[in-house]
Amino acid sequence: MGRLDPEKLFVEYREGVTVTEPVIPRRYTLTHSDLTAELFLTIGSEYAYDQINTMRDEVLAEWRMQNGSYFLYVYVYVGDYGPVTTVIRDEIFRRELPLALEAIIYGDQPFFEAHSELIDAPIWIYFDSTDTTYNKFEYWGTPKDYH
């Protein structure tokens, strides 16, 4: 992808996970600073709710299993802020999600080295909105696409 500046990515591991284990539960909370363009990736057995602000512009992700296969489930809150703001939020998420996915994959590199099969796992993104136009569940490739 090439958009990620590794020097602006800060990774924190929390209780319940190590750099390589477990696969489930393994949750990612990605936040950022608009002022510094720094990205903050928290990896834990729970989401880092203490890192989420009122803007609700974080990216949440976790490993899930369905029919014996792992997939990365990603959640973004597009919301229902009225027609203009909802359109803008949807556009921003779609523009920035490749960078967010790259940050998650890069930031958890030892995990992907230990579980190399997950590099080909599907990524499914849930765009959460009360507006049915923006409330969608979409396939976004695999971690390999953002590596």
MARGU-465267 format. One record per residue: residue in three letters; chain; x, y, z of N, C-alpha, C, O in turn. Coordinates in steps of 0.2 Angstrom, whole numbers, plus 5000, padded with zeros to 4 digits. Layout:
+-------+---------+-------+--------+------+--------+---------+------+-------+--------+------+-------+--------+------+
: tivex : koldren : neast : nnorth :  nup : caeast : canorth : caup : ceast : cnorth :  cup : oeast : onorth :  oup :
+-------+---------+-------+--------+------+--------+---------+------+-------+--------+------+-------+--------+------+
:   ALA :       A :     X :      Y :    Z :      X :       Y :    Z :     X :      Y :    Z :     X :      Y :    Z :
...
+-------+---------+-------+--------+------+--------+---------+------+-------+--------+------+-------+--------+------+
***
This chain:
+-------+---------+-------+--------+------+--------+---------+------+-------+--------+------+-------+--------+------+
: tivex : koldren : neast : nnorth :  nup : caeast : canorth : caup : ceast : cnorth :  cup : oeast : onorth :  oup :
+-------+---------+-------+--------+------+--------+---------+------+-------+--------+------+-------+--------+------+
:   MET :       A :  5004 :   4994 : 5000 :   5000 :    5000 : 5000 :  5004 :   5006 : 5000 :  5004 :   5010 : 4996 :
:   GLY :       A :  5009 :   5007 : 5005 :   5014 :    5012 : 5005 :  5012 :   5019 : 5008 :  5016 :   5024 : 5007 :
:   ARG :       A :  5006 :   5019 : 5010 :   5004 :    5026 : 5013 :  5006 :   5027 : 5020 :  5006 :   5032 : 5023 :
:   LEU :       A :  5007 :   5021 : 5024 :   5009 :    5021 : 5031 :  5016 :   5024 : 5032 :  5020 :   5021 : 5029 :
:   ASP :       A :  5016 :   5028 : 5037 :   5023 :    5030 : 5040 :  5024 :   5027 : 5046 :  5021 :   5029 : 5051 :
:   PRO :       A :  5028 :   5022 : 5046 :   5029 :    5018 : 5052 :  5031 :   5022 : 5058 :  5030 :   5020 : 5064 :
:   GLU :       A :  5034 :   5027 : 5057 :   5036 :    5031 : 5063 :  5031 :   5035 : 5066 :  5031 :   5038 : 5072 :
:   LYS :       A :  5025 :   5035 : 5063 :   5019 :    5038 : 5066 :  5014 :   5033 : 5068 :  5008 :   5035 : 5070 :
:   LEU :       A :  5016 :   5027 : 5069 :   5011 :    5022 : 5071 :  5014 :   5020 : 5078 :  5020 :   5018 : 5079 :
:   PHE :       A :  5010 :   5020 : 5083 :   5011 :    5018 : 5090 :  5007 :   5012 : 5092 :  5001 :   5012 : 5091 :
:   VAL :       A :  5010 :   5006 : 5094 :   5006 :    5000 : 5095 :  5007 :   4999 : 5103 :  5012 :   4999 : 5106 :
:   GLU :       A :  5001 :   4997 : 5106 :   5001 :    4995 : 5113 :  4997 :   4989 : 5113 :  4992 :   4988 : 5111 :
:   TYR :       A :  5000 :   4984 : 5117 :   4997 :    4978 : 5118 :  4994 :   4978 : 5125 :  4997 :   4980 : 5130 :
:   ARG :       A :  4988 :   4976 : 5126 :   4984 :    4976 : 5133 :  4983 :   4969 : 5135 :  4985 :   4964 : 5132 :
:   GLU :       A :  4981 :   4968 : 5141 :   4979 :    4962 : 5145 :  4976 :   4957 : 5140 :  4971 :   4959 : 5137 :
:   GLY :       A :  4978 :   4951 : 5141 :   4974 :    4946 : 5137 :  4977 :   4944 : 5131 :  4975 :   4939 : 5128 :
:   VAL :       A :  4982 :   4947 : 5128 :   4986 :    4946 : 5122 :  4993 :   4946 : 5123 :  4996 :   4950 : 5127 :
:   THR :       A :  4997 :   4943 : 5118 :   5004 :    4944 : 5118 :  5005 :   4946 : 5110 :  5000 :   4947 : 5107 :
:   VAL :       A :  5011 :   4946 : 5108 :   5013 :    4948 : 5101 :  5011 :   4943 : 5096 :  5010 :   4944 : 5090 :
:   THR :       A :  5010 :   4937 : 5099 :   5008 :    4931 : 5094 :  5001 :   4928 : 5096 :  4999 :   4924 : 5092 :
:   GLU :       A :  4999 :   4928 : 5102 :   4993 :    4925 : 5104 :  4988 :   4929 : 5108 :  4990 :   4934 : 5110 :
:   PRO :       A :  4982 :   4927 : 5108 :   4978 :    4922 : 5104 :  4975 :   4925 : 5098 :  4976 :   4931 : 5097 :
:   VAL :       A :  4972 :   4921 : 5094 :   4969 :    4923 : 5088 :  4962 :   4926 : 5090 :  4960 :   4931 : 5088 :
:   ILE :       A :  4958 :   4922 : 5094 :   4952 :    4924 : 5097 :  4952 :   4923 : 5104 :  4954 :   4918 : 5106 :
:   PRO :       A :  4951 :   4928 : 5108 :   4949 :    4935 : 5106 :  4955 :   4939 : 5105 :  4960 :   4940 : 5109 :
:   ARG :       A :  4955 :   4943 : 5099 :   4961 :    4948 : 5098 :  4957 :   4953 : 5094 :  4954 :   4953 : 5089 :
:   ARG :       A :  4957 :   4959 : 5098 :   4953 :    4965 : 5095 :  4958 :   4971 : 5094 :  4963 :   4972 : 5098 :
:   TYR :       A :  4957 :   4975 : 5089 :   4961 :    4980 : 5087 :  4956 :   4987 : 5088 :  4951 :   4987 : 5086 :
:   THR :       A :  4959 :   4992 : 5091 :   4956 :    4998 : 5091 :  4961 :   5003 : 5088 :  4967 :   5004 : 5091 :
:   LEU :       A :  4959 :   5006 : 5083 :   4964 :    5011 : 5079 :  4961 :   5018 : 5080 :  4955 :   5019 : 5077 :
:   THR :       A :  4965 :   5022 : 5083 :   4963 :    5029 : 5083 :  4968 :   5034 : 5080 :  4974 :   5031 : 5078 :
:   HIS :       A :  4967 :   5040 : 5080 :   4972 :    5044 : 5076 :  4972 :   5051 : 5079 :  4967 :   5053 : 5083 :
:   SER :       A :  4977 :   5055 : 5078 :   4977 :    5062 : 5080 :  4977 :   5066 : 5073 :  4981 :   5066 : 5069 :
:   ASP :       A :  4972 :   5071 : 5073 :   4971 :    5075 : 5067 :  4977 :   5080 : 5067 :  4979 :   5082 : 5061 :
:   LEU :       A :  4979 :   5082 : 5072 :   4985 :    5087 : 5073 :  4991 :   5084 : 5070 :  4995 :   5088 : 5067 :
:   THR :       A :  4993 :   5078 : 5073 :   5000 :    5076 : 5071 :  5000 :   5070 : 5066 :  5005 :   5068 : 5064 :
:   ALA :       A :  4994 :   5068 : 5064 :   4993 :    5062 : 5059 :  4996 :   5056 : 5062 :  4998 :   5051 : 5058 :
:   GLU :       A :  4997 :   5055 : 5069 :   4999 :    5049 : 5072 :  4993 :   5044 : 5072 :  4988 :   5046 : 5073 :
:   LEU :       A :  4995 :   5038 : 5072 :   4990 :    5033 : 5073 :  4992 :   5029 : 5079 :  4997 :   5027 : 5080 :
:   PHE :       A :  4986 :   5027 : 5082 :   4987 :    5023 : 5089 :  4983 :   5017 : 5088 :  4977 :   5017 : 5088 :
:   LEU :       A :  4987 :   5011 : 5088 :   4984 :    5004 : 5088 :  4984 :   5001 : 5094 :  4990 :   5000 : 5097 :
:   THR :       A :  4979 :   4999 : 5097 :   4978 :    4996 : 5104 :  4976 :   4989 : 5102 :  4971 :   4988 : 5099 :
:   ILE :       A :  4980 :   4984 : 5104 :   4978 :    4977 : 5103 :  4977 :   4973 : 5110 :  4981 :   4974 : 5114 :
:   GLY :       A :  4971 :   4970 : 5110 :   4969 :    4967 : 5117 :  4964 :   4962 : 5116 :  4961 :   4961 : 5110 :
:   SER :       A :  4962 :   4959 : 5122 :   4956 :    4954 : 5121 :  4950 :   4958 : 5121 :  4944 :   4955 : 5120 :
:   GLU :       A :  4950 :   4965 : 5123 :   4944 :    4969 : 5123 :  4946 :   4975 : 5119 :  4952 :   4977 : 5118 :
:   TYR :       A :  4941 :   4979 : 5116 :   4942 :    4985 : 5113 :  4944 :   4990 : 5118 :  4943 :   4990 : 5124 :
:   ALA :       A :  4948 :   4995 : 5116 :   4951 :    5000 : 5120 :  4946 :   5006 : 5120 :  4947 :   5011 : 5117 :
:   TYR :       A :  4940 :   5005 : 5124 :   4935 :    5010 : 5124 :  4937 :   5016 : 5127 :  4934 :   5022 : 5125 :
:   ASP :       A :  4942 :   5016 : 5131 :   4945 :    5022 : 5134 :  4948 :   5027 : 5129 :  4950 :   5032 : 5130 :
:   GLN :       A :  4950 :   5024 : 5123 :   4953 :    5028 : 5117 :  4948 :   5031 : 5112 :  4950 :   5035 : 5108 :
:   ILE :       A :  4942 :   5029 : 5113 :   4937 :    5031 : 5108 :  4934 :   5038 : 5110 :  4932 :   5039 : 5116 :
:   ASN :       A :  4934 :   5043 : 5106 :   4932 :    5049 : 5107 :  4925 :   5051 : 5105 :  4922 :   5046 : 5101 :
:   THR :       A :  4922 :   5056 : 5106 :   4915 :    5058 : 5104 :  4914 :   5058 : 5096 :  4909 :   5058 : 5094 :
:   MET :       A :  4920 :   5059 : 5093 :   4919 :    5060 : 5085 :  4917 :   5053 : 5082 :  4915 :   5052 : 5077 :
:   ARG :       A :  4919 :   5047 : 5086 :   4917 :    5041 : 5084 :  4921 :   5039 : 5077 :  4917 :   5036 : 5072 :
:   ASP :       A :  4927 :   5041 : 5076 :   4930 :    5040 : 5070 :  4936 :   5035 : 5070 :  4940 :   5034 : 5066 :
:   GLU :       A :  4935 :   5031 : 5075 :   4940 :    5025 : 5076 :  4938 :   5019 : 5072 :  4932 :   5019 : 5069 :
:   VAL :       A :  4943 :   5015 : 5071 :   4942 :    5009 : 5067 :  4942 :   5003 : 5072 :  4948 :   5002 : 5075 :
:   LEU :       A :  4937 :   4999 : 5073 :   4938 :    4993 : 5077 :  4938 :   4987 : 5073 :  4935 :   4986 : 5068 :
:   ALA :       A :  4942 :   4982 : 5075 :   4942 :    4975 : 5071 :  4944 :   4970 : 5076 :  4946 :   4971 : 5081 :
:   GLU :       A :  4942 :   4964 : 5074 :   4943 :    4958 : 5078 :  4943 :   4952 : 5073 :  4940 :   4952 : 5068 :
:   TRP :       A :  4946 :   4947 : 5076 :   4946 :    4940 : 5072 :  4940 :   4936 : 5074 :  4939 :   4936 : 5080 :
:   ARG :       A :  4937 :   4934 : 5069 :   4931 :    4929 : 5071 :  4932 :   4923 : 5066 :  4936 :   4923 : 5062 :
:   MET :       A :  4928 :   4918 : 5068 :   4928 :    4912 : 5064 :  4920 :   4910 : 5062 :  4916 :   4911 : 5066 :
:   GLN :       A :  4920 :   4908 : 5056 :   4913 :    4906 : 5053 :  4915 :   4900 : 5049 :  4919 :   4900 : 5045 :
:   ASN :       A :  4911 :   4894 : 5050 :   4912 :    4888 : 5046 :  4919 :   4886 : 5046 :  4921 :   4883 : 5041 :
:   GLY :       A :  4922 :   4886 : 5052 :   4929 :    4884 : 5053 :  4934 :   4888 : 5050 :  4940 :   4886 : 5050 :
:   SER :       A :  4933 :   4894 : 5047 :   4938 :    4898 : 5044 :  4938 :   4905 : 5048 :  4933 :   4908 : 5049 :
:   TYR :       A :  4944 :   4908 : 5048 :   4945 :    4914 : 5051 :  4943 :   4920 : 5046 :  4944 :   4919 : 5040 :
:   PHE :       A :  4941 :   4925 : 5049 :   4940 :    4932 : 5045 :  4941 :   4937 : 5050 :  4940 :   4937 : 5056 :
:   LEU :       A :  4943 :   4943 : 5047 :   4944 :    4949 : 5050 :  4938 :   4953 : 5050 :  4936 :   4956 : 5044 :
:   TYR :       A :  4934 :   4955 : 5055 :   4928 :    4959 : 5055 :  4930 :   4966 : 5057 :  4933 :   4967 : 5062 :
:   VAL :       A :  4929 :   4971 : 5053 :   4930 :    4978 : 5054 :  4924 :   4982 : 5055 :  4919 :   4981 : 5051 :
:   TYR :       A :  4924 :   4986 : 5060 :   4918 :    4990 : 5061 :  4919 :   4997 : 5061 :  4924 :   5000 : 5064 :
:   VAL :       A :  4915 :   5001 : 5057 :   4916 :    5009 : 5057 :  4909 :   5011 : 5058 :  4904 :   5009 : 5056 :
:   TYR :       A :  4909 :   5017 : 5062 :   4902 :    5020 : 5064 :  4901 :   5026 : 5059 :  4904 :   5031 : 5061 :
:   VAL :       A :  4898 :   5025 : 5054 :   4896 :    5030 : 5049 :  4891 :   5035 : 5053 :  4891 :   5041 : 5052 :
:   GLY :       A :  4886 :   5031 : 5056 :   4881 :    5035 : 5060 :  4875 :   5038 : 5056 :  4874 :   5036 : 5050 :
:   ASP :       A :  4872 :   5042 : 5059 :   4866 :    5046 : 5056 :  4867 :   5053 : 5059 :  4863 :   5055 : 5063 :
:   TYR :       A :  4871 :   5057 : 5055 :   4872 :    5064 : 5057 :  4868 :   5069 : 5052 :  4870 :   5075 : 5052 :
:   GLY :       A :  4863 :   5066 : 5049 :   4860 :    5070 : 5044 :  4864 :   5069 : 5037 :  4869 :   5066 : 5037 :
:   PRO :       A :  4860 :   5071 : 5032 :   4862 :    5069 : 5025 :  4869 :   5071 : 5023 :  4873 :   5067 : 5020 :
:   VAL :       A :  4871 :   5077 : 5024 :   4878 :    5080 : 5022 :  4883 :   5077 : 5026 :  4888 :   5074 : 5023 :
:   THR :       A :  4883 :   5077 : 5033 :   4888 :    5074 : 5037 :  4889 :   5066 : 5036 :  4895 :   5064 : 5036 :
:   THR :       A :  4883 :   5063 : 5035 :   4884 :    5056 : 5034 :  4888 :   5054 : 5028 :  4892 :   5049 : 5028 :
:   VAL :       A :  4886 :   5058 : 5022 :   4890 :    5057 : 5016 :  4897 :   5058 : 5017 :  4901 :   5054 : 5015 :
:   ILE :       A :  4899 :   5063 : 5021 :   4906 :    5065 : 5022 :  4909 :   5060 : 5026 :  4915 :   5058 : 5024 :
:   ARG :       A :  4906 :   5057 : 5031 :   4909 :    5052 : 5035 :  4910 :   5046 : 5031 :  4916 :   5043 : 5032 :
:   ASP :       A :  4905 :   5044 : 5027 :   4906 :    5038 : 5023 :  4912 :   5039 : 5018 :  4916 :   5034 : 5018 :
:   GLU :       A :  4913 :   5044 : 5015 :   4918 :    5046 : 5010 :  4925 :   5045 : 5014 :  4930 :   5043 : 5011 :
:   ILE :       A :  4925 :   5048 : 5020 :   4932 :    5049 : 5024 :  4934 :   5041 : 5026 :  4939 :   5039 : 5025 :
:   PHE :       A :  4929 :   5038 : 5028 :   4930 :    5031 : 5030 :  4933 :   5027 : 5024 :  4938 :   5023 : 5025 :
:   ARG :       A :  4930 :   5027 : 5019 :   4932 :    5024 : 5013 :  4938 :   5026 : 5010 :  4942 :   5022 : 5008 :
:   ARG :       A :  4940 :   5032 : 5011 :   4946 :    5035 : 5009 :  4952 :   5032 : 5013 :  4958 :   5031 : 5011 :
:   GLU :       A :  4951 :   5032 : 5020 :   4956 :    5031 : 5025 :  4956 :   5024 : 5027 :  4961 :   5022 : 5030 :
:   LEU :       A :  4951 :   5019 : 5025 :   4952 :    5012 : 5027 :  4958 :   5009 : 5025 :  4960 :   5004 : 5028 :
:   PRO :       A :  4960 :   5010 : 5019 :   4966 :    5006 : 5017 :  4972 :   5008 : 5021 :  4976 :   5003 : 5023 :
:   LEU :       A :  4973 :   5014 : 5023 :   4978 :    5016 : 5028 :  4977 :   5012 : 5035 :  4982 :   5010 : 5038 :
:   ALA :       A :  4971 :   5012 : 5037 :   4969 :    5009 : 5043 :  4971 :   5002 : 5043 :  4974 :   4999 : 5048 :
:   LEU :       A :  4969 :   4998 : 5038 :   4970 :    4991 : 5037 :  4978 :   4990 : 5037 :  4980 :   4985 : 5040 :
:   GLU :       A :  4981 :   4994 : 5033 :   4989 :    4994 : 5033 :  4992 :   4994 : 5040 :  4996 :   4991 : 5042 :
:   ALA :       A :  4989 :   4999 : 5044 :   4992 :    5000 : 5051 :  4991 :   4994 : 5055 :  4995 :   4992 : 5059 :
:   ILE :       A :  4985 :   4991 : 5054 :   4983 :    4985 : 5059 :  4988 :   4980 : 5057 :  4991 :   4976 : 5061 :
:   ILE :       A :  4989 :   4978 : 5050 :   4993 :    4973 : 5048 :  5000 :   4974 : 5050 :  5003 :   4969 : 5052 :
:   TYR :       A :  5002 :   4980 : 5048 :   5009 :    4982 : 5050 :  5011 :   4982 : 5057 :  5016 :   4979 : 5060 :
:   GLY :       A :  5006 :   4984 : 5061 :   5007 :    4985 : 5068 :  5007 :   4978 : 5072 :  5009 :   4978 : 5077 :
:   ASP :       A :  5004 :   4973 : 5069 :   5003 :    4967 : 5072 :  5007 :   4962 : 5068 :  5005 :   4956 : 5068 :
:   GLN :       A :  5013 :   4964 : 5065 :   5017 :    4959 : 5061 :  5019 :   4953 : 5065 :  5019 :   4948 : 5061 :
:   PRO :       A :  5022 :   4953 : 5071 :   5024 :    4946 : 5074 :  5018 :   4941 : 5074 :  5019 :   4935 : 5073 :
:   PHE :       A :  5012 :   4944 : 5075 :   5006 :    4940 : 5075 :  5005 :   4936 : 5068 :  5004 :   4930 : 5068 :
:   PHE :       A :  5006 :   4940 : 5063 :   5005 :    4938 : 5056 :  5010 :   4933 : 5054 :  5009 :   4928 : 5050 :
:   GLU :       A :  5016 :   4934 : 5057 :   5022 :    4929 : 5056 :  5020 :   4923 : 5059 :  5022 :   4918 : 5056 :
:   ALA :       A :  5017 :   4923 : 5065 :   5016 :    4917 : 5069 :  5010 :   4913 : 5066 :  5009 :   4907 : 5067 :
:   HIS :       A :  5005 :   4917 : 5063 :   4999 :    4914 : 5060 :  4999 :   4916 : 5052 :  4994 :   4920 : 5050 :
:   SER :       A :  5004 :   4914 : 5049 :   5004 :    4916 : 5042 :  4998 :   4914 : 5037 :  4997 :   4917 : 5032 :
:   GLU :       A :  4994 :   4909 : 5039 :   4988 :    4908 : 5036 :  4983 :   4913 : 5036 :  4979 :   4914 : 5031 :
:   LEU :       A :  4983 :   4918 : 5041 :   4979 :    4923 : 5041 :  4980 :   4929 : 5036 :  4975 :   4933 : 5035 :
:   ILE :       A :  4986 :   4929 : 5033 :   4987 :    4934 : 5028 :  4982 :   4933 : 5022 :  4981 :   4938 : 5018 :
:   ASP :       A :  4979 :   4927 : 5021 :   4974 :    4926 : 5016 :  4967 :   4926 : 5018 :  4963 :   4924 : 5015 :
:   ALA :       A :  4966 :   4928 : 5025 :   4959 :    4928 : 5027 :  4955 :   4933 : 5025 :  4958 :   4939 : 5024 :
:   PRO :       A :  4949 :   4933 : 5023 :   4945 :    4938 : 5021 :  4944 :   4944 : 5026 :  4944 :   4942 : 5032 :
:   ILE :       A :  4943 :   4950 : 5024 :   4942 :    4956 : 5028 :  4935 :   4958 : 5026 :  4933 :   4959 : 5020 :
:   TRP :       A :  4930 :   4958 : 5031 :   4923 :    4960 : 5030 :  4922 :   4967 : 5034 :  4924 :   4967 : 5040 :
:   ILE :       A :  4920 :   4972 : 5031 :   4919 :    4978 : 5035 :  4912 :   4980 : 5035 :  4908 :   4980 : 5030 :
:   TYR :       A :  4910 :   4982 : 5041 :   4903 :    4984 : 5043 :  4903 :   4991 : 5043 :  4906 :   4994 : 5048 :
:   PHE :       A :  4899 :   4995 : 5039 :   4898 :    5002 : 5039 :  4892 :   5003 : 5043 :  4886 :   5001 : 5040 :
:   ASP :       A :  4892 :   5005 : 5049 :   4886 :    5005 : 5053 :  4882 :   5012 : 5052 :  4885 :   5017 : 5054 :
:   SER :       A :  4876 :   5012 : 5050 :   4872 :    5018 : 5049 :  4865 :   5017 : 5050 :  4863 :   5011 : 5048 :
:   THR :       A :  4861 :   5021 : 5053 :   4854 :    5020 : 5052 :  4851 :   5022 : 5046 :  4845 :   5020 : 5044 :
:   ASP :       A :  4855 :   5025 : 5041 :   4853 :    5027 : 5035 :  4855 :   5021 : 5030 :  4861 :   5019 : 5030 :
:   THR :       A :  4850 :   5018 : 5028 :   4851 :    5011 : 5024 :  4855 :   5012 : 5018 :  4858 :   5007 : 5015 :
:   THR :       A :  4856 :   5018 : 5015 :   4861 :    5019 : 5010 :  4868 :   5018 : 5012 :  4872 :   5016 : 5008 :
:   TYR :       A :  4870 :   5019 : 5018 :   4876 :    5019 : 5021 :  4877 :   5013 : 5025 :  4883 :   5011 : 5027 :
:   ASN :       A :  4872 :   5009 : 5027 :   4873 :    5003 : 5032 :  4874 :   4997 : 5027 :  4870 :   4994 : 5024 :
:   LYS :       A :  4881 :   4995 : 5027 :   4883 :    4990 : 5022 :  4888 :   4986 : 5026 :  4891 :   4987 : 5030 :
:   PHE :       A :  4888 :   4980 : 5023 :   4893 :    4975 : 5025 :  4897 :   4973 : 5018 :  4894 :   4970 : 5014 :
:   GLU :       A :  4904 :   4974 : 5018 :   4907 :    4973 : 5012 :  4914 :   4969 : 5013 :  4917 :   4970 : 5018 :
:   TYR :       A :  4915 :   4966 : 5008 :   4922 :    4962 : 5007 :  4927 :   4967 : 5005 :  4926 :   4970 : 5000 :
:   TRP :       A :  4933 :   4967 : 5009 :   4938 :    4972 : 5007 :  4945 :   4968 : 5006 :  4950 :   4971 : 5008 :
:   GLY :       A :  4945 :   4962 : 5003 :   4951 :    4959 : 5002 :  4954 :   4955 : 5007 :  4950 :   4952 : 5012 :
:   THR :       A :  4960 :   4954 : 5008 :   4963 :    4950 : 5013 :  4969 :   4954 : 5016 :  4971 :   4959 : 5013 :
:   PRO :       A :  4972 :   4952 : 5022 :   4978 :    4956 : 5024 :  4983 :   4957 : 5020 :  4987 :   4962 : 5020 :
:   LYS :       A :  4984 :   4952 : 5015 :   4990 :    4952 : 5010 :  4989 :   4958 : 5006 :  4994 :   4961 : 5004 :
:   ASP :       A :  4983 :   4961 : 5005 :   4982 :    4966 : 5000 :  4984 :   4973 : 5004 :  4985 :   4978 : 5001 :
:   TYR :       A :  4985 :   4973 : 5010 :   4987 :    4979 : 5014 :  4994 :   4978 : 5018 :  4996 :   4981 : 5022 :
:   HIS :       A :  4998 :   4973 : 5015 :   5004 :    4971 : 5019 :  5010 :   4975 : 5015 :  5016 :   4974 : 5017 :
+-------+---------+-------+--------+------+--------+---------+------+-------+--------+------+-------+--------+------+
***
